[in-house]
Amino acid sequence: MENPVEIREVTYAYGEGALRREVLREVDLRVGPGEIVILTGPSGSGKTTLLTLAGALRAVQQGSCRVLGRELAGAREAERVALRRRIGFIFQSHNLLGFLSARQNVAMALELDGGTGERERLERADAMLASVGLAEHAGKQPGQLSGGQRQRVAVARALVGSPGLILADEPTAALDKASGQEVVHLLRDLARSRGTAILLVTHDPRILDVADRIVAMEDGRVVADDAARAVNG
Ligand SMILES: Nc1ncnc2c1ncn2[C@@H]1O[C@H](COP(=O)(O)OP(=O)(O)OP(=O)(O)O)[C@@H](O)[C@H]1O
């Protein structure tokens, strides 16, 4: 089985000419099937840039970036858009729409798929919300939920379309310790039970235990790739 993420010798720079600044230098990164990889490192080390390349949110400049079997180097925008639909994204702030209920926010992720009627979308959203422990709250708007509950809705939204890969950027940054751990453990358990791979960027040392592997970046390079933690339960 092919690795969901296979990045080789990726170099990336912002700006041009005299303003050109390399923020990724010959980065290699692999996320295996069903694997949970945490990407960590100091602010500005290039973690988010790497995550957005893997998420087909920006164009690859140099090197090879294969995600869910597609080579993104040289890919057209339409190909990148198609790939993004097969990825579940979770961001630092939940990015839920405030005027929609939790159920509608989750169901919206299925609209892009086409082929699913509204009733089925809402049923799948309800089932997904139940699996993140929010069955009772499906009708509430984000403003009526706690921070941890909102991020659980974001987890449900990312998973409802059965993506091949989850990309998460600082998903616990806005949460206290207990809710942060609860959210990532839930994400890990759901992803494990479905065999979905996760690449998660975090500064948060309290959630490192969910990882199968921890990859550390510094100044645009991978400085450690700790496969020894693969035994983590
Ligand atoms: N759109 C942009 N234009 C120019 N420079 C950028 C842009 N986005 C990021 N950078 C710079 O690229 C470098 C890497 O940023 P990136 O966000 O990838 O790092 P990071 O490790 O995710 O940092 P943090 O942990 O603070 O989010 C930083 O020096 C940042 O200032």
The ligand as an SDF file (V2000), in Angstrom:
LIG
                    3D

 31 33  0  0  0  0  0  0  0  0999 V2000
    2.8190   33.8960    3.1520 N   0  0  0  0  0  0  0  0  0  0  0  0
    4.0630   34.0920    3.5780 C   0  0  0  0  0  0  0  0  0  0  0  0
    4.8660   35.0160    3.0030 N   0  0  0  0  0  0  0  0  0  0  0  0
    6.1310   35.2030    3.4250 C   0  0  0  0  0  0  0  0  0  0  0  0
    6.7010   34.5220    4.4400 N   0  0  0  0  0  0  0  0  0  0  0  0
    5.9510   33.6040    5.0570 C   0  0  0  0  0  0  0  0  0  0  0  0
    4.5990   33.3350    4.6700 C   0  0  0  0  0  0  0  0  0  0  0  0
    4.1090   32.3630    5.4630 N   0  0  0  0  0  0  0  0  0  0  0  0
    5.1070   32.0350    6.3170 C   0  0  0  0  0  0  0  0  0  0  0  0
    6.2070   32.7780    6.0790 N   0  0  0  0  0  0  0  0  0  0  0  0
    7.4990   32.6590    6.7880 C   0  0  0  0  0  0  0  0  0  0  0  0
    8.0010   31.3540    6.5660 O   0  0  0  0  0  0  0  0  0  0  0  0
    8.6170   30.8450    7.7400 C   0  0  0  0  0  0  0  0  0  0  0  0
    7.9810   29.5110    8.0970 C   0  0  0  0  0  0  0  0  0  0  0  0
    6.6370   29.7500    8.4820 O   0  0  0  0  0  0  0  0  0  0  0  0
    5.6650   28.5970    8.9370 P   0  0  0  0  0  0  0  0  0  0  0  0
    4.3570   29.2260    9.2470 O   0  0  0  0  0  0  0  0  0  0  0  0
    5.7050   27.5050    7.9450 O   0  0  0  0  0  0  0  0  0  0  0  0
    6.3970   28.1060   10.2620 O   0  0  0  0  0  0  0  0  0  0  0  0
    5.8090   27.3220   11.5060 P   0  0  0  0  0  0  0  0  0  0  0  0
    6.8830   26.4000   11.9310 O   0  0  0  0  0  0  0  0  0  0  0  0
    4.4940   26.7360   11.1510 O   0  0  0  0  0  0  0  0  0  0  0  0
    5.6190   28.4730   12.5770 O   0  0  0  0  0  0  0  0  0  0  0  0
    4.4930   28.6140   13.7250 P   0  0  0  0  0  0  0  0  0  0  0  0
    4.7630   27.4830   14.6500 O   0  0  0  0  0  0  0  0  0  0  0  0
    4.7890   29.9460   14.3130 O   0  0  0  0  0  0  0  0  0  0  0  0
    3.1700   28.5400   13.0480 O   0  0  0  0  0  0  0  0  0  0  0  0
    8.4530   31.9190    8.8160 C   0  0  0  0  0  0  0  0  0  0  0  0
    9.6510   32.6320    8.9000 O   0  0  0  0  0  0  0  0  0  0  0  0
    7.3470   32.7860    8.2910 C   0  0  0  0  0  0  0  0  0  0  0  0
    7.5290   34.1180    8.6930 O   0  0  0  0  0  0  0  0  0  0  0  0
  1  2  1  0
  2  3  1  0
  2  7  2  0
  3  4  2  0
  4  5  1  0
  5  6  2  0
  6  7  1  0
  6 10  1  0
  7  8  1  0
  8  9  2  0
  9 10  1  0
 10 11  1  0
 11 12  1  0
 11 30  1  0
 12 13  1  0
 13 14  1  0
 13 28  1  0
 14 15  1  0
 15 16  1  0
 16 17  2  0
 16 18  1  0
 16 19  1  0
 19 20  1  0
 20 21  2  0
 20 22  1  0
 20 23  1  0
 23 24  1  0
 24 25  2  0
 24 26  1  0
 24 27  1  0
 28 29  1  0
 28 30  1  0
 30 31  1  0
M  END
$$$$
